[in-house]
């Protein structure tokens, strides 16, 4: 099961890096919440940031991922470097991202995606 949720997570990260809104929506539950450094929002607001080019990912490096399974819930901790254009400015942040997945109709669905800035 860990391999299945990690594959789901990697697919979400690939869609995120490509700003593929349809790909992200296919993996995330419509009620998914996103927590960033400056905002907490739902799926539609998050996707609007990509379609309106507020977030323009340029490169994402997944340093490591750890998954734990708790019944029909999985938590993935992703250590990454996320580079993107924000307001035309290139920025790179080192994050630990907490991803929470639940099983819906036999498939993992992302329900929470929370960024924590790492300062070490």
Number of C-alpha atoms within 10 A of each C-alpha: 11 14 9 12 25 21 13 19 25 15 16 21 19 15 18 20 19 17 20 16 18 11 16 20 18 14 20 23 18 14 12 20 20 18 17 13 9 5 8 13 13 15 18 14 13 19 21 13 14 17 14 9 15 16 21 22 20 15 15 18 13 15 12 10 16 12 19 15 14 9 8 12 17 21 20 21 21 22 21 19 17 17 19 19 16 13 11 11 8 12 13 14 15 18 20 21 21 19 19 23 26 22 14 12 7 8 14 24 24 29 20 21 19 18 18 15 16 13 7 4
